[in-house]
């Protein structure tokens, strides 16, 4: 399991590439969800806005 700092650095690197239009913001959001929740790719791809409680 990677350390938190390594994961944070990976997200920062991905944001750098988003800012330079190499990746889309959607890609950064997907990577962030995968890293910070531990969800599998299939679980994240099935998520809908109704599934997320933004109030918590």
C-alpha positions, -999 to +999 in steps of 0.1 A: +000+000+000+015+033-010+021+060+016-003+090+017+024+113+006+031+093-026-006+093-034-008+130-029+021+135-051+005+114-078-026+135-077-006+167-079+013+154-109-020+145-126-034+180-119-002+195-135-010+176-166-047+186-165-037+222-163-016+217-194-045+200-213-028+166-215-056+150-195-091+161-188-105+171-154-127+140-155-095+119-155-081+137-125-114+132-107-115+095-115-079+090-103-086+109-071-117+089-063-098+056-069-069+067-047-088+082-018-117+057-015-101+024-024-130+017-048-124-005-078-127+010-112-160-008-119-175+006-087-165+041-096-178+038-132-212+028-119-215+058-095-243+082-102-248+117-086-278+102-067-254+078-050-233+105-034-243+123-002-227+157-005-240+168+029-216+146+049 
